[in-house]
Amino acid sequence: SQDSPLKAVQMLWVNLIMDTFASLALATEPPTEALLLRKPYGRDKPLISRTMLKNILGHAAYQLVIIFTLLFV
């Protein structure tokens, strides 16, 4: 078997950096009044909406087409 290209400490640094950028991206957008007044979602509501699911599946199909095109053409 092959060794991992990154050691454990390097993987922790990559994780820290990636999480930091995501946190900054979420924290820099100020909340709107409509967002603050919105009621919370219920416990039985789905985590992924239909629109999100369509976007995820569409983007996955797009990436597969591009990858297979680059690999086999």
Distance bins in CASP14 RR format, pairs under 12 A and 6 or more apart:
PFRMAT RR
TARGET T0000
AUTHOR 0000-0000-0000
RMODE 2
METHOD distances of the structure
MODEL  1
4 10 0 0 0 0 1 0 0 0 0 0 0
4 11 1 0 0 1 0 0 0 0 0 0 0
4 14 0 0 0 0 0 1 0 0 0 0 0
5 11 0 0 0 0 1 0 0 0 0 0 0
5 14 0 0 0 0 0 1 0 0 0 0 0
6 12 0 0 0 0 1 0 0 0 0 0 0
6 13 0 0 0 0 1 0 0 0 0 0 0
6 14 1 0 0 1 0 0 0 0 0 0 0
6 15 0 0 0 0 0 1 0 0 0 0 0
7 13 0 0 0 0 1 0 0 0 0 0 0
7 14 0 0 0 0 0 1 0 0 0 0 0
8 14 0 0 0 0 0 1 0 0 0 0 0
8 15 0 0 0 0 0 1 0 0 0 0 0
9 15 0 0 0 0 0 1 0 0 0 0 0
9 16 0 0 0 0 0 1 0 0 0 0 0
10 16 0 0 0 0 0 1 0 0 0 0 0
10 17 0 0 0 0 0 1 0 0 0 0 0
11 17 0 0 0 0 0 1 0 0 0 0 0
11 18 0 0 0 0 0 1 0 0 0 0 0
12 18 0 0 0 0 0 1 0 0 0 0 0
12 19 0 0 0 0 0 1 0 0 0 0 0
13 19 0 0 0 0 0 1 0 0 0 0 0
13 20 0 0 0 0 0 1 0 0 0 0 0
14 20 0 0 0 0 0 1 0 0 0 0 0
14 21 0 0 0 0 0 1 0 0 0 0 0
15 21 0 0 0 0 0 1 0 0 0 0 0
15 22 0 0 0 0 0 1 0 0 0 0 0
16 22 0 0 0 0 0 1 0 0 0 0 0
16 23 0 0 0 0 0 1 0 0 0 0 0
17 23 0 0 0 0 0 1 0 0 0 0 0
17 24 0 0 0 0 0 1 0 0 0 0 0
18 24 0 0 0 0 0 1 0 0 0 0 0
18 25 0 0 0 0 0 1 0 0 0 0 0
19 25 0 0 0 0 0 1 0 0 0 0 0
19 26 0 0 0 0 0 1 0 0 0 0 0
19 27 0 0 0 0 0 1 0 0 0 0 0
20 26 0 0 0 0 0 1 0 0 0 0 0
20 27 0 0 0 0 0 1 0 0 0 0 0
21 27 0 0 0 0 0 1 0 0 0 0 0
21 28 0 0 0 0 0 1 0 0 0 0 0
22 28 0 0 0 0 0 1 0 0 0 0 0
23 29 0 0 0 0 0 1 0 0 0 0 0
29 35 0 0 0 0 1 0 0 0 0 0 0
30 36 0 0 0 0 0 1 0 0 0 0 0
31 37 0 0 0 0 0 1 0 0 0 0 0
31 38 0 0 0 0 0 1 0 0 0 0 0
32 38 0 0 0 0 1 0 0 0 0 0 0
39 45 0 0 0 0 0 1 0 0 0 0 0
41 47 0 0 0 0 1 0 0 0 0 0 0
41 49 0 0 0 0 0 1 0 0 0 0 0
46 52 0 0 0 0 1 0 0 0 0 0 0
46 53 0 0 0 0 1 0 0 0 0 0 0
47 53 0 0 0 0 0 1 0 0 0 0 0
47 56 0 0 0 0 0 1 0 0 0 0 0
48 54 0 0 0 0 0 1 0 0 0 0 0
48 55 0 0 0 0 1 0 0 0 0 0 0
48 56 1 0 0 1 0 0 0 0 0 0 0
48 57 0 0 0 0 0 1 0 0 0 0 0
49 55 0 0 0 0 1 0 0 0 0 0 0
49 56 0 0 0 0 0 1 0 0 0 0 0
50 56 0 0 0 0 0 1 0 0 0 0 0
50 57 0 0 0 0 0 1 0 0 0 0 0
51 57 0 0 0 0 0 1 0 0 0 0 0
51 58 0 0 0 0 0 1 0 0 0 0 0
52 58 0 0 0 0 0 1 0 0 0 0 0
52 59 0 0 0 0 0 1 0 0 0 0 0
53 59 0 0 0 0 0 1 0 0 0 0 0
53 60 0 0 0 0 0 1 0 0 0 0 0
54 60 0 0 0 0 0 1 0 0 0 0 0
54 61 0 0 0 0 0 1 0 0 0 0 0
55 61 0 0 0 0 0 1 0 0 0 0 0
55 62 0 0 0 0 0 1 0 0 0 0 0
56 62 0 0 0 0 0 1 0 0 0 0 0
56 63 0 0 0 0 0 1 0 0 0 0 0
57 63 0 0 0 0 0 1 0 0 0 0 0
57 64 0 0 0 0 0 1 0 0 0 0 0
58 64 0 0 0 0 1 0 0 0 0 0 0
58 65 0 0 0 0 1 0 0 0 0 0 0
59 65 0 0 0 0 0 1 0 0 0 0 0
59 66 0 0 0 0 0 1 0 0 0 0 0
60 66 0 0 0 0 0 1 0 0 0 0 0
60 67 0 0 0 0 0 1 0 0 0 0 0
61 67 0 0 0 0 0 1 0 0 0 0 0
61 68 0 0 0 0 0 1 0 0 0 0 0
62 68 0 0 0 0 0 1 0 0 0 0 0
62 69 0 0 0 0 0 1 0 0 0 0 0
63 69 0 0 0 0 0 1 0 0 0 0 0
63 70 0 0 0 0 0 1 0 0 0 0 0
64 70 0 0 0 0 0 1 0 0 0 0 0
64 71 0 0 0 0 0 1 0 0 0 0 0
64 72 0 0 0 0 0 1 0 0 0 0 0
65 71 0 0 0 0 0 1 0 0 0 0 0
65 72 0 0 0 0 0 1 0 0 0 0 0
65 73 0 0 0 0 0 1 0 0 0 0 0
66 72 0 0 0 0 0 1 0 0 0 0 0
66 73 0 0 0 0 0 1 0 0 0 0 0
67 73 0 0 0 0 0 1 0 0 0 0 0
END
